[in-house]
Amino acid sequence: MTASPTACQVVEGKRIRHTGTSKREAERAYAMWRRYARSREGTPQPTTITLTADNQPIKTETIRP
């Protein structure tokens, strides 16, 4: 029996930044968007980045300006 694919998403604020079925790929996208959000200058408010699998949050980080 094979496992059903997992629906994974990376969300930054209210924007969906990545959607797929591979948890490993989603973790890479999460790390990339986290680095991007940290490197951005002039962000007036905190940004929250969340990695979810099957609508359950796995990792969440709030990046403060």
PDB file of N, CA, C and O in Angstrom:
ATOM      1  N   MET A   1       0.832  -1.172   0.000  1.00  0.00           N
ATOM      2  CA  MET A   1       0.000   0.000   0.000  1.00  0.00           C
ATOM      3  C   MET A   1       0.885   1.247   0.000  1.00  0.00           C
ATOM      4  O   MET A   1       1.832   1.339   0.781  1.00  0.00           O
ATOM      5  N   THR A   2       0.580   2.191  -0.864  1.00  0.00           N
ATOM      6  CA  THR A   2       1.386   3.404  -0.937  1.00  0.00           C
ATOM      7  C   THR A   2       0.725   4.510  -0.128  1.00  0.00           C
ATOM      8  O   THR A   2      -0.497   4.551   0.013  1.00  0.00           O
ATOM      9  N   ALA A   3       1.538   5.387   0.388  1.00  0.00           N
ATOM     10  CA  ALA A   3       1.014   6.512   1.159  1.00  0.00           C
ATOM     11  C   ALA A   3       0.422   7.540   0.204  1.00  0.00           C
ATOM     12  O   ALA A   3       0.941   7.765  -0.889  1.00  0.00           O
ATOM     13  N   SER A   4      -0.658   8.150   0.630  1.00  0.00           N
ATOM     14  CA  SER A   4      -1.251   9.181  -0.212  1.00  0.00           C
ATOM     15  C   SER A   4      -0.374  10.429  -0.161  1.00  0.00           C
ATOM     16  O   SER A   4       0.283  10.686   0.848  1.00  0.00           O
ATOM     17  N   PRO A   5      -0.360  11.198  -1.234  1.00  0.00           N
ATOM     18  CA  PRO A   5       0.478  12.398  -1.235  1.00  0.00           C
ATOM     19  C   PRO A   5       0.018  13.391  -0.169  1.00  0.00           C
ATOM     20  O   PRO A   5      -1.173  13.507   0.122  1.00  0.00           O
ATOM     21  N   THR A   6       0.971  14.091   0.392  1.00  0.00           N
ATOM     22  CA  THR A   6       0.689  15.093   1.411  1.00  0.00           C
ATOM     23  C   THR A   6       0.607  16.453   0.735  1.00  0.00           C
ATOM     24  O   THR A   6       1.481  16.799  -0.060  1.00  0.00           O
ATOM     25  N   ALA A   7      -0.410  17.214   1.031  1.00  0.00           N
ATOM     26  CA  ALA A   7      -0.532  18.571   0.497  1.00  0.00           C
ATOM     27  C   ALA A   7       0.276  19.507   1.386  1.00  0.00           C
ATOM     28  O   ALA A   7      -0.051  19.691   2.558  1.00  0.00           O
ATOM     29  N   CYS A   8       1.327  20.097   0.831  1.00  0.00           N
ATOM     30  CA  CYS A   8       2.208  20.983   1.588  1.00  0.00           C
ATOM     31  C   CYS A   8       2.135  22.396   1.020  1.00  0.00           C
ATOM     32  O   CYS A   8       2.018  22.588  -0.190  1.00  0.00           O
ATOM     33  N   GLN A   9       2.205  23.373   1.905  1.00  0.00           N
ATOM     34  CA  GLN A   9       2.219  24.770   1.488  1.00  0.00           C
ATOM     35  C   GLN A   9       3.195  25.557   2.345  1.00  0.00           C
ATOM     36  O   GLN A   9       3.418  25.239   3.514  1.00  0.00           O
ATOM     37  N   VAL A  10       3.777  26.599   1.737  1.00  0.00           N
ATOM     38  CA  VAL A  10       4.543  27.586   2.475  1.00  0.00           C
ATOM     39  C   VAL A  10       3.799  28.903   2.290  1.00  0.00           C
ATOM     40  O   VAL A  10       3.569  29.346   1.165  1.00  0.00           O
ATOM     41  N   VAL A  11       3.427  29.520   3.406  1.00  0.00           N
ATOM     42  CA  VAL A  11       2.646  30.753   3.369  1.00  0.00           C
ATOM     43  C   VAL A  11       3.442  31.853   4.058  1.00  0.00           C
ATOM     44  O   VAL A  11       3.921  31.677   5.178  1.00  0.00           O
ATOM     45  N   GLU A  12       3.581  33.000   3.372  1.00  0.00           N
ATOM     46  CA  GLU A  12       4.227  34.172   3.956  1.00  0.00           C
ATOM     47  C   GLU A  12       3.152  35.230   4.116  1.00  0.00           C
ATOM     48  O   GLU A  12       2.612  35.736   3.132  1.00  0.00           O
ATOM     49  N   GLY A  13       2.847  35.557   5.354  1.00  0.00           N
ATOM     50  CA  GLY A  13       1.746  36.487   5.606  1.00  0.00           C
ATOM     51  C   GLY A  13       0.453  35.864   5.096  1.00  0.00           C
ATOM     52  O   GLY A  13       0.004  34.846   5.621  1.00  0.00           O
ATOM     53  N   LYS A  14      -0.142  36.470   4.079  1.00  0.00           N
ATOM     54  CA  LYS A  14      -1.349  35.912   3.473  1.00  0.00           C
ATOM     55  C   LYS A  14      -1.074  35.385   2.071  1.00  0.00           C
ATOM     56  O   LYS A  14      -1.996  34.948   1.383  1.00  0.00           O
ATOM     57  N   ARG A  15       0.184  35.421   1.640  1.00  0.00           N
ATOM     58  CA  ARG A  15       0.553  34.978   0.297  1.00  0.00           C
ATOM     59  C   ARG A  15       1.065  33.546   0.317  1.00  0.00           C
ATOM     60  O   ARG A  15       1.952  33.207   1.100  1.00  0.00           O
ATOM     61  N   ILE A  16       0.508  32.715  -0.538  1.00  0.00           N
ATOM     62  CA  ILE A  16       0.997  31.345  -0.676  1.00  0.00           C
ATOM     63  C   ILE A  16       2.238  31.397  -1.569  1.00  0.00           C
ATOM     64  O   ILE A  16       2.170  31.843  -2.715  1.00  0.00           O
ATOM     65  N   ARG A  17       3.359  30.944  -1.040  1.00  0.00           N
ATOM     66  CA  ARG A  17       4.621  31.019  -1.759  1.00  0.00           C
ATOM     67  C   ARG A  17       5.009  29.695  -2.410  1.00  0.00           C
ATOM     68  O   ARG A  17       5.801  29.676  -3.352  1.00  0.00           O
ATOM     69  N   HIS A  18       4.458  28.593  -1.916  1.00  0.00           N
ATOM     70  CA  HIS A  18       4.787  27.274  -2.477  1.00  0.00           C
ATOM     71  C   HIS A  18       3.634  26.322  -2.196  1.00  0.00           C
ATOM     72  O   HIS A  18       3.047  26.335  -1.114  1.00  0.00           O
ATOM     73  N   THR A  19       3.319  25.494  -3.191  1.00  0.00           N
ATOM     74  CA  THR A  19       2.319  24.442  -3.028  1.00  0.00           C
ATOM     75  C   THR A  19       2.852  23.199  -3.709  1.00  0.00           C
ATOM     76  O   THR A  19       3.371  23.278  -4.823  1.00  0.00           O
ATOM     77  N   GLY A  20       2.733  22.058  -3.062  1.00  0.00           N
ATOM     78  CA  GLY A  20       3.185  20.819  -3.668  1.00  0.00           C
ATOM     79  C   GLY A  20       2.817  19.618  -2.823  1.00  0.00           C
ATOM     80  O   GLY A  20       2.109  19.734  -1.823  1.00  0.00           O
ATOM     81  N   THR A  21       3.315  18.454  -3.244  1.00  0.00           N
ATOM     82  CA  THR A  21       3.008  17.227  -2.513  1.00  0.00           C
ATOM     83  C   THR A  21       4.234  16.634  -1.841  1.00  0.00           C
ATOM     84  O   THR A  21       4.123  15.617  -1.157  1.00  0.00           O
ATOM     85  N   SER A  22       5.398  17.244  -2.017  1.00  0.00           N
ATOM     86  CA  SER A  22       6.622  16.733  -1.414  1.00  0.00           C
ATOM     87  C   SER A  22       6.971  17.552  -0.170  1.00  0.00           C
ATOM     88  O   SER A  22       7.190  18.760  -0.252  1.00  0.00           O
ATOM     89  N   LYS A  23       7.020  16.882   0.974  1.00  0.00           N
ATOM     90  CA  LYS A  23       7.360  17.579   2.223  1.00  0.00           C
ATOM     91  C   LYS A  23       8.802  18.078   2.180  1.00  0.00           C
ATOM     92  O   LYS A  23       9.105  19.161   2.680  1.00  0.00           O
ATOM     93  N   ARG A  24       9.679  17.291   1.586  1.00  0.00           N
ATOM     94  CA  ARG A  24      11.089  17.680   1.498  1.00  0.00           C
ATOM     95  C   ARG A  24      11.253  18.952   0.655  1.00  0.00           C
ATOM     96  O   ARG A  24      11.996  19.861   1.024  1.00  0.00           O
ATOM     97  N   GLU A  25      10.554  19.001  -0.471  1.00  0.00           N
ATOM     98  CA  GLU A  25      10.593  20.178  -1.333  1.00  0.00           C
ATOM     99  C   GLU A  25       9.992  21.391  -0.621  1.00  0.00           C
ATOM    100  O   GLU A  25      10.496  22.506  -0.757  1.00  0.00           O
ATOM    101  N   ALA A  26       8.927  21.176   0.129  1.00  0.00           N
ATOM    102  CA  ALA A  26       8.289  22.266   0.872  1.00  0.00           C
ATOM    103  C   ALA A  26       9.221  22.796   1.960  1.00  0.00           C
ATOM    104  O   ALA A  26       9.236  23.999   2.219  1.00  0.00           O
ATOM    105  N   GLU A  27       9.992  21.925   2.595  1.00  0.00           N
ATOM    106  CA  GLU A  27      10.937  22.379   3.618  1.00  0.00           C
ATOM    107  C   GLU A  27      12.037  23.231   2.997  1.00  0.00           C
ATOM    108  O   GLU A  27      12.490  24.202   3.603  1.00  0.00           O
ATOM    109  N   ARG A  28      12.468  22.869   1.784  1.00  0.00           N
ATOM    110  CA  ARG A  28      13.459  23.693   1.081  1.00  0.00           C
ATOM    111  C   ARG A  28      12.880  25.061   0.739  1.00  0.00           C
ATOM    112  O   ARG A  28      13.549  26.082   0.902  1.00  0.00           O
ATOM    113  N   ALA A  29      11.634  25.079   0.264  1.00  0.00           N
ATOM    114  CA  ALA A  29      10.977  26.350  -0.071  1.00  0.00           C
ATOM    115  C   ALA A  29      10.800  27.203   1.181  1.00  0.00           C
ATOM    116  O   ALA A  29      10.981  28.420   1.134  1.00  0.00           O
ATOM    117  N   TYR A  30      10.445  26.572   2.301  1.00  0.00           N
ATOM    118  CA  TYR A  30      10.290  27.289   3.576  1.00  0.00           C
ATOM    119  C   TYR A  30      11.601  27.975   3.963  1.00  0.00           C
ATOM    120  O   TYR A  30      11.603  29.141   4.356  1.00  0.00           O
ATOM    121  N   ALA A  31      12.714  27.245   3.850  1.00  0.00           N
ATOM    122  CA  ALA A  31      14.022  27.810   4.197  1.00  0.00           C
ATOM    123  C   ALA A  31      14.377  28.971   3.260  1.00  0.00           C
ATOM    124  O   ALA A  31      14.909  29.989   3.703  1.00  0.00           O
ATOM    125  N   MET A  32      14.081  28.814   1.969  1.00  0.00           N
ATOM    126  CA  MET A  32      14.388  29.857   1.004  1.00  0.00           C
ATOM    127  C   MET A  32      13.580  31.130   1.295  1.00  0.00           C
ATOM    128  O   MET A  32      14.142  32.225   1.323  1.00  0.00           O
ATOM    129  N   TRP A  33      12.271  30.989   1.511  1.00  0.00           N
ATOM    130  CA  TRP A  33      11.437  32.163   1.776  1.00  0.00           C
ATOM    131  C   TRP A  33      11.780  32.793   3.117  1.00  0.00           C
ATOM    132  O   TRP A  33      11.659  34.008   3.275  1.00  0.00           O
ATOM    133  N   ARG A  34      12.205  31.988   4.086  1.00  0.00           N
ATOM    134  CA  ARG A  34      12.623  32.525   5.382  1.00  0.00           C
ATOM    135  C   ARG A  34      13.868  33.406   5.206  1.00  0.00           C
ATOM    136  O   ARG A  34      13.939  34.511   5.744  1.00  0.00           O
ATOM    137  N   ARG A  35      14.846  32.897   4.444  1.00  0.00           N
ATOM    138  CA  ARG A  35      16.058  33.690   4.176  1.00  0.00           C
ATOM    139  C   ARG A  35      15.697  34.978   3.423  1.00  0.00           C
ATOM    140  O   ARG A  35      16.212  36.054   3.728  1.00  0.00           O
ATOM    141  N   TYR A  36      14.808  34.848   2.442  1.00  0.00           N
ATOM    142  CA  TYR A  36      14.391  36.021   1.663  1.00  0.00           C
ATOM    143  C   TYR A  36      13.737  37.060   2.566  1.00  0.00           C
ATOM    144  O   TYR A  36      14.063  38.243   2.465  1.00  0.00           O
ATOM    145  N   ALA A  37      12.835  36.660   3.434  1.00  0.00           N
ATOM    146  CA  ALA A  37      12.137  37.593   4.318  1.00  0.00           C
ATOM    147  C   ALA A  37      13.106  38.257   5.294  1.00  0.00           C
ATOM    148  O   ALA A  37      12.938  39.430   5.627  1.00  0.00           O
ATOM    149  N   ARG A  38      14.107  37.529   5.750  1.00  0.00           N
ATOM    150  CA  ARG A  38      15.090  38.105   6.673  1.00  0.00           C
ATOM    151  C   ARG A  38      15.965  39.135   5.972  1.00  0.00           C
ATOM    152  O   ARG A  38      16.373  40.121   6.585  1.00  0.00           O
ATOM    153  N   SER A  39      16.257  38.913   4.688  1.00  0.00           N
ATOM    154  CA  SER A  39      17.170  39.792   3.970  1.00  0.00           C
ATOM    155  C   SER A  39      16.495  41.051   3.447  1.00  0.00           C
ATOM    156  O   SER A  39      17.173  42.019   3.103  1.00  0.00           O
ATOM    157  N   ARG A  40      15.161  41.049   3.383  1.00  0.00           N
ATOM    158  CA  ARG A  40      14.423  42.204   2.879  1.00  0.00           C
ATOM    159  C   ARG A  40      14.579  43.387   3.821  1.00  0.00           C
ATOM    160  O   ARG A  40      14.505  43.235   5.040  1.00  0.00           O
ATOM    161  N   GLU A  41      14.790  44.541   3.261  1.00  0.00           N
ATOM    162  CA  GLU A  41      14.916  45.741   4.081  1.00  0.00           C
ATOM    163  C   GLU A  41      13.681  46.607   3.920  1.00  0.00           C
ATOM    164  O   GLU A  41      13.026  46.575   2.878  1.00  0.00           O
ATOM    165  N   GLY A  42      13.368  47.365   4.927  1.00  0.00           N
ATOM    166  CA  GLY A  42      12.252  48.294   4.854  1.00  0.00           C
ATOM    167  C   GLY A  42      10.898  47.653   5.089  1.00  0.00           C
ATOM    168  O   GLY A  42       9.873  48.240   4.741  1.00  0.00           O
ATOM    169  N   THR A  43      10.868  46.455   5.676  1.00  0.00           N
ATOM    170  CA  THR A  43       9.584  45.824   5.986  1.00  0.00           C
ATOM    171  C   THR A  43       9.035  46.476   7.250  1.00  0.00           C
ATOM    172  O   THR A  43       9.646  46.368   8.313  1.00  0.00           O
ATOM    173  N   PRO A  44       7.882  47.157   7.150  1.00  0.00           N
ATOM    174  CA  PRO A  44       7.394  47.921   8.300  1.00  0.00           C
ATOM    175  C   PRO A  44       6.798  47.083   9.428  1.00  0.00           C
ATOM    176  O   PRO A  44       6.714  47.558  10.560  1.00  0.00           O
ATOM    177  N   GLN A  45       6.387  45.859   9.148  1.00  0.00           N
ATOM    178  CA  GLN A  45       5.738  45.057  10.188  1.00  0.00           C
ATOM    179  C   GLN A  45       6.281  43.630  10.157  1.00  0.00           C
ATOM    180  O   GLN A  45       6.865  43.208   9.158  1.00  0.00           O
ATOM    181  N   PRO A  46       6.091  42.894  11.240  1.00  0.00           N
ATOM    182  CA  PRO A  46       6.552  41.503  11.275  1.00  0.00           C
ATOM    183  C   PRO A  46       5.865  40.649  10.208  1.00  0.00           C
ATOM    184  O   PRO A  46       4.705  40.876   9.864  1.00  0.00           O
ATOM    185  N   THR A  47       6.588  39.684   9.701  1.00  0.00           N
ATOM    186  CA  THR A  47       6.067  38.744   8.710  1.00  0.00           C
ATOM    187  C   THR A  47       6.116  37.344   9.298  1.00  0.00           C
ATOM    188  O   THR A  47       7.118  36.967   9.905  1.00  0.00           O
ATOM    189  N   THR A  48       5.059  36.572   9.131  1.00  0.00           N
ATOM    190  CA  THR A  48       5.019  35.197   9.614  1.00  0.00           C
ATOM    191  C   THR A  48       5.091  34.259   8.425  1.00  0.00           C
ATOM    192  O   THR A  48       4.344  34.406   7.458  1.00  0.00           O
ATOM    193  N   ILE A  49       5.999  33.289   8.503  1.00  0.00           N
ATOM    194  CA  ILE A  49       6.132  32.273   7.461  1.00  0.00           C
ATOM    195  C   ILE A  49       5.774  30.935   8.087  1.00  0.00           C
ATOM    196  O   ILE A  49       6.291  30.583   9.147  1.00  0.00           O
ATOM    197  N   THR A  50       4.893  30.192   7.436  1.00  0.00           N
ATOM    198  CA  THR A  50       4.395  28.926   7.966  1.00  0.00           C
ATOM    199  C   THR A  50       4.520  27.824   6.932  1.00  0.00           C
ATOM    200  O   THR A  50       4.210  28.021   5.757  1.00  0.00           O
ATOM    201  N   LEU A  51       4.978  26.660   7.377  1.00  0.00           N
ATOM    202  CA  LEU A  51       5.005  25.449   6.555  1.00  0.00           C
ATOM    203  C   LEU A  51       3.896  24.543   7.066  1.00  0.00           C
ATOM    204  O   LEU A  51       3.863  24.205   8.249  1.00  0.00           O
ATOM    205  N   THR A  52       2.982  24.147   6.174  1.00  0.00           N
ATOM    206  CA  THR A  52       1.882  23.272   6.579  1.00  0.00           C
ATOM    207  C   THR A  52       1.892  21.996   5.751  1.00  0.00           C
ATOM    208  O   THR A  52       2.316  21.988   4.595  1.00  0.00           O
ATOM    209  N   ALA A  53       1.418  20.924   6.363  1.00  0.00           N
ATOM    210  CA  ALA A  53       1.220  19.658   5.664  1.00  0.00           C
ATOM    211  C   ALA A  53      -0.175  19.181   6.022  1.00  0.00           C
ATOM    212  O   ALA A  53      -0.500  19.021   7.199  1.00  0.00           O
ATOM    213  N   ASP A  54      -0.998  18.953   5.012  1.00  0.00           N
ATOM    214  CA  ASP A  54      -2.401  18.567   5.219  1.00  0.00           C
ATOM    215  C   ASP A  54      -3.107  19.527   6.175  1.00  0.00           C
ATOM    216  O   ASP A  54      -3.826  19.107   7.082  1.00  0.00           O
ATOM    217  N   ASN A  55      -2.887  20.823   5.953  1.00  0.00           N
ATOM    218  CA  ASN A  55      -3.503  21.908   6.716  1.00  0.00           C
ATOM    219  C   ASN A  55      -3.121  21.934   8.195  1.00  0.00           C
ATOM    220  O   ASN A  55      -3.796  22.586   8.992  1.00  0.00           O
ATOM    221  N   GLN A  56      -2.061  21.242   8.571  1.00  0.00           N
ATOM    222  CA  GLN A  56      -1.557  21.276   9.946  1.00  0.00           C
ATOM    223  C   GLN A  56      -0.207  21.993   9.939  1.00  0.00           C
ATOM    224  O   GLN A  56       0.700  21.568   9.223  1.00  0.00           O
ATOM    225  N   PRO A  57      -0.047  23.075  10.721  1.00  0.00           N
ATOM    226  CA  PRO A  57       1.237  23.771  10.733  1.00  0.00           C
ATOM    227  C   PRO A  57       2.354  22.890  11.285  1.00  0.00           C
ATOM    228  O   PRO A  57       2.189  22.227  12.309  1.00  0.00           O
ATOM    229  N   ILE A  58       3.480  22.892  10.599  1.00  0.00           N
ATOM    230  CA  ILE A  58       4.650  22.130  11.032  1.00  0.00           C
ATOM    231  C   ILE A  58       5.701  23.069  11.596  1.00  0.00           C
ATOM    232  O   ILE A  58       6.225  22.847  12.688  1.00  0.00           O
ATOM    233  N   LYS A  59       6.008  24.130  10.838  1.00  0.00           N
ATOM    234  CA  LYS A  59       6.991  25.112  11.287  1.00  0.00           C
ATOM    235  C   LYS A  59       6.402  26.500  11.079  1.00  0.00           C
ATOM    236  O   LYS A  59       5.733  26.760  10.079  1.00  0.00           O
ATOM    237  N   THR A  60       6.656  27.384  12.032  1.00  0.00           N
ATOM    238  CA  THR A  60       6.220  28.765  11.922  1.00  0.00           C
ATOM    239  C   THR A  60       7.321  29.650  12.482  1.00  0.00           C
ATOM    240  O   THR A  60       7.908  29.352  13.522  1.00  0.00           O
ATOM    241  N   GLU A  61       7.591  30.741  11.778  1.00  0.00           N
ATOM    242  CA  GLU A  61       8.568  31.697  12.275  1.00  0.00           C
ATOM    243  C   GLU A  61       8.062  33.097  11.978  1.00  0.00           C
ATOM    244  O   GLU A  61       7.556  33.360  10.887  1.00  0.00           O
ATOM    245  N   THR A  62       8.196  33.992  12.943  1.00  0.00           N
ATOM    246  CA  THR A  62       7.850  35.396  12.754  1.00  0.00           C
ATOM    247  C   THR A  62       9.134  36.182  12.621  1.00  0.00           C
ATOM    248  O   THR A  62       9.992  36.143  13.502  1.00  0.00           O
ATOM    249  N   ILE A  63       9.262  36.893  11.517  1.00  0.00           N
ATOM    250  CA  ILE A  63      10.462  37.688  11.247  1.00  0.00           C
ATOM    251  C   ILE A  63      10.105  39.145  11.527  1.00  0.00           C
ATOM    252  O   ILE A  63       9.202  39.713  10.914  1.00  0.00           O
ATOM    253  N   ARG A  64      10.827  39.722  12.452  1.00  0.00           N
ATOM    254  CA  ARG A  64      10.559  41.094  12.872  1.00  0.00           C
ATOM    255  C   ARG A  64      11.470  42.052  12.098  1.00  0.00           C
ATOM    256  O   ARG A  64      12.592  41.690  11.745  1.00  0.00           O
ATOM    257  N   PRO A  65      10.993  43.271  11.834  1.00  0.00           N
ATOM    258  CA  PRO A  65      11.810  44.246  11.096  1.00  0.00           C
ATOM    259  C   PRO A  65      13.016  44.715  11.893  1.00  0.00           C
ATOM    260  O   PRO A  65      13.796  45.534  11.408  1.00  0.00           O
TER     261      PRO A  65
END
